[in-house]
Amino acid sequence: MAGPGGAALDELARNFTYGAPGAGNGSLSGAWYRRNEFHLYGVLLAVLGNLVISISLNIQKYSHLQSAHQEHARPSFRSALWWGGALLMALGEAGNFVAYGLAPVTLVAPLGCMSVTGSAFISVMFLKENLRASDVLGMTLAFAGSYLLVNFAPNISQAISGRTVKNYFVGWQFLIYVISEILIFCVLLYFYKRKGMTHIAILLTLVALLASLTVISVKAVSGMITFSVTDKIQLTYPIFYIMLIIMIASCAFQVKFLNQATKLYSTVAVVPVNHILFTTSAIIAGIIFYKEFLGAAFLAMFIYFFGETNAG
């Protein structure tokens, strides 16, 4: 008869059996893959999208450096290189857009750490920026945290219909949340516009506040389009167009403030700070608006937030 140690090893072997029918139900087992298939597609798209975004950020930074060395500096939008970076960013964000329709916000948003690690390597290789030992350690922790996020993020598959989004939109939790965000945004905008304060924390907090609205609206629009394709048309709901307008407006202003930050500060500084603030804002938005941790076990939540801390 096998002892407790043997039973534990048997359970571990079952959980890590790849693709075998009925083998285990833990991470990397066949049952786990089948249960999380669409979430994994979302993860893959998010990872690829964020790597493309990291390339775009460095291209735009290089464009700013070129402009700074010219005798007569031109605005960024007149540079073909800058527009190339902007198009790549749009492509990467398109990948994230589809990912939000396939997986929970609390799973997709933290995977922005891939843009941090990718951007760090690219900036060192092509922009000759310095990479410290702490940066390497941070990237290692980010990969470890990403594994925990994929494994312990809420395993929910919400059908995002127009009625569902409308009910969430008028819920008291979201109303309190969005009013608080608007007040904070207005205060920061006052310091930025009236006082001329362009500290990296102010610029990227403005980006993060807008990002929370972007994440909510992107998942709503993507989810309602998916629902329209697979079930019943949702594009007749006014809430779809409200969310579409919020998505476009918040994305446009995010680009404005993020572009200002990359112009004033190094990519190695901007990308990690932006990732931490964006991820925190997006996770809070996902929890409040989409109630993604409703009914989740405490241990799963604890491990998830531990992974998010490492990934951030």
Disulfide bonds with the S-S distance in Angstrom:
none
